[in-house]
Amino acid sequence: PQEEVITRTWTGTDDCGNSSSCAQVVTVVDTTPPEVQCNAYDITEFDGDDDDDDDDSVSFTATATDLCSDVRIKVGWIVCVPPPGDDDDDDDDDDCKVRAYGATITVLDSGDPGTVINWTAKATDDCGNIVAVNCSVTVLEAEEEEEEEEDHGHGSGHDKPWWWHWRHW
């Protein structure tokens, strides 16, 4: 129940049959705001496409729960904070690009490693209780994949001598 008024009537009667009644009015009011979960995790840097589609993107959807009613949630106030020492104000290719719709933000381009993407998730329940939670994601540097060296039987550091590889092709 969002808000409810409960009326109880109490009647007392003594041994002589005399009675008296009184009404107890209990008003239940929801003053507890919803709880919000950002559902965000750090991401590895990526360059999004220029066409702003969702093929090369990462999305985060905030969720909220409330004990008394349904919850409406919306994200806003999105700020991309570049890494310390990033003085390249002229190069928009390194800037992060983020789109918001409802409870979801979609990162279209992560920006440079060290960039922090901040946003606010705001939830409102049916009684008008509001809560705003700050969410953030840090852009991590992509790990370079190590190339495996081909073993042509010339002693590539394995536990067999070089001639073993040559003889057992």
C-alpha positions as CSV (number, residue, x, y, z in Angstrom):
1,P,0.0,0.0,0.0
2,Q,1.3,3.5,-0.9
3,E,-0.8,5.4,1.7
4,E,-3.5,4.0,3.8
5,V,-5.8,5.1,6.6
6,I,-6.9,2.3,9.0
7,T,-9.7,2.9,11.5
8,R,-10.2,0.5,14.4
9,T,-13.0,0.8,16.8
10,W,-12.3,-0.5,20.3
11,T,-15.2,-1.2,22.7
12,G,-14.9,-2.1,26.4
13,T,-17.8,-3.5,28.5
14,D,-17.8,-3.9,32.3
15,D,-19.6,-6.5,34.4
16,C,-22.6,-4.2,34.8
17,G,-23.1,-3.8,31.0
18,N,-21.7,-0.3,30.7
19,S,-19.7,0.1,27.5
20,S,-17.6,2.7,26.0
21,S,-16.0,2.9,22.5
22,C,-13.2,4.8,20.9
23,A,-11.8,5.0,17.4
24,Q,-8.2,4.5,16.7
25,V,-7.0,6.0,13.4
26,V,-3.7,4.8,12.0
27,T,-2.3,6.5,9.0
28,V,0.3,4.6,7.0
29,V,2.6,6.8,4.9
30,D,5.4,5.6,2.7
31,T,8.4,7.8,3.4
32,T,11.1,5.4,2.4
33,P,12.7,6.1,-1.0
34,P,13.4,3.3,-3.5
35,E,16.8,1.5,-3.6
36,V,18.8,2.0,-6.8
37,Q,21.4,-0.3,-8.3
38,C,23.7,1.2,-11.0
39,N,24.6,-2.2,-12.5
40,A,27.9,-0.7,-13.8
41,Y,31.3,-2.2,-14.2
42,D,34.6,-1.0,-15.5
43,I,35.1,-1.3,-19.3
44,T,38.0,-1.7,-21.6
45,E,38.6,1.1,-24.0
46,F,37.1,0.9,-27.5
47,D,36.5,3.2,-30.4
48,G,32.9,3.3,-31.5
49,D,31.8,3.7,-35.1
50,D,30.9,7.1,-36.4
51,D,27.4,6.0,-37.3
52,D,26.2,6.0,-33.7
53,D,24.6,2.5,-33.9
54,D,24.7,0.1,-31.0
55,D,26.9,-2.6,-32.7
56,D,30.1,-1.4,-31.0
57,S,28.7,-0.2,-27.7
58,V,28.3,-1.0,-24.0
59,S,25.0,-0.4,-22.1
60,F,24.3,-0.1,-18.5
61,T,20.7,-0.2,-17.1
62,A,20.0,1.0,-13.6
63,T,17.3,-0.8,-11.6
64,A,15.3,0.2,-8.6
65,T,13.2,-1.6,-6.0
66,D,10.6,-0.3,-3.6
67,L,8.7,-2.2,-0.9
68,C,5.4,-0.3,-1.5
69,S,5.0,0.5,-5.1
70,D,6.2,0.6,-8.7
71,V,9.3,2.7,-9.4
72,R,10.1,5.0,-12.3
73,I,13.8,5.4,-13.0
74,K,15.7,7.7,-15.3
75,V,19.3,8.5,-15.9
76,G,20.8,11.9,-16.5
77,W,23.7,14.2,-15.8
78,I,26.2,12.3,-17.8
79,V,29.8,13.6,-17.6
80,C,32.9,12.1,-19.2
81,V,36.0,13.0,-17.2
82,P,39.2,12.6,-19.2
83,P,42.2,11.1,-17.5
84,P,44.6,13.4,-15.6
85,G,47.0,15.1,-18.0
86,D,44.8,14.8,-21.0
87,D,45.3,18.3,-22.4
88,D,44.2,17.5,-26.0
89,D,41.1,19.7,-26.2
90,D,41.2,19.9,-30.0
91,D,40.9,16.2,-30.7
92,D,37.3,15.1,-30.4
93,D,38.2,11.6,-31.7
94,D,39.4,10.6,-28.2
95,D,36.3,12.0,-26.4
96,C,33.8,9.5,-25.0
97,K,30.3,9.5,-26.5
98,V,27.4,8.4,-24.4
99,R,23.6,8.3,-25.1
100,A,20.9,8.0,-22.4
101,Y,17.3,6.7,-22.7
102,G,15.1,5.9,-19.7
103,A,17.1,3.9,-17.2
104,T,19.9,3.0,-19.7
105,I,23.1,4.7,-20.8
106,T,24.9,3.5,-23.8
107,V,28.6,4.2,-24.2
108,L,29.2,4.6,-28.0
109,D,32.9,5.5,-27.6
110,S,34.8,5.0,-24.4
111,G,37.4,7.7,-24.8
112,D,41.0,7.2,-23.6
113,P,42.0,4.8,-20.8
114,G,41.6,6.5,-17.5
115,T,38.4,8.3,-18.6
116,V,35.7,8.1,-15.9
117,I,32.1,8.2,-17.1
118,N,29.7,9.5,-14.4
119,W,25.9,9.7,-14.4
120,T,23.0,9.9,-12.0
121,A,20.2,7.4,-11.7
122,K,17.1,8.9,-10.2
123,A,14.2,6.8,-9.0
124,T,10.7,7.9,-7.9
125,D,8.0,5.7,-6.3
126,D,4.3,6.2,-6.4
127,C,4.3,8.2,-3.1
128,G,6.7,10.7,-4.5
129,N,9.8,9.5,-2.6
130,I,12.8,10.3,-4.7
131,V,16.4,9.1,-4.6
132,A,19.4,9.9,-6.8
133,V,22.4,7.7,-7.0
134,N,25.7,8.6,-8.6
135,C,27.1,5.9,-10.9
136,S,30.5,5.6,-12.6
137,V,32.5,3.5,-14.9
138,T,36.3,3.7,-15.4
139,V,37.8,3.0,-18.9
140,L,40.6,0.5,-18.6
141,E,43.5,0.1,-21.1
142,A,43.0,-2.7,-23.5
143,E,45.5,-5.6,-23.0
144,E,47.6,-6.3,-26.0
145,E,47.3,-9.9,-27.3
146,E,50.6,-11.8,-27.3
147,E,51.5,-13.4,-30.5
148,E,52.5,-17.1,-30.2
149,E,55.8,-17.9,-31.7
150,E,55.8,-20.8,-34.2
151,D,58.0,-23.7,-33.3
152,H,60.0,-24.8,-36.3
153,G,62.1,-27.2,-34.3
154,H,65.0,-24.8,-33.7
155,G,65.0,-24.8,-29.9
156,S,62.3,-22.2,-29.1
157,G,62.8,-22.6,-25.4
158,H,60.7,-25.8,-24.9
159,D,61.9,-28.6,-22.8
160,K,63.0,-30.8,-25.8
161,P,66.4,-30.3,-27.5
162,W,66.4,-28.7,-30.9
163,W,67.2,-32.0,-32.7
164,W,64.2,-33.8,-31.1
165,H,61.8,-31.4,-33.0
166,W,63.8,-31.9,-36.2
167,R,63.7,-35.7,-36.0
168,H,60.1,-36.1,-35.0
169,W,58.2,-34.0,-37.6
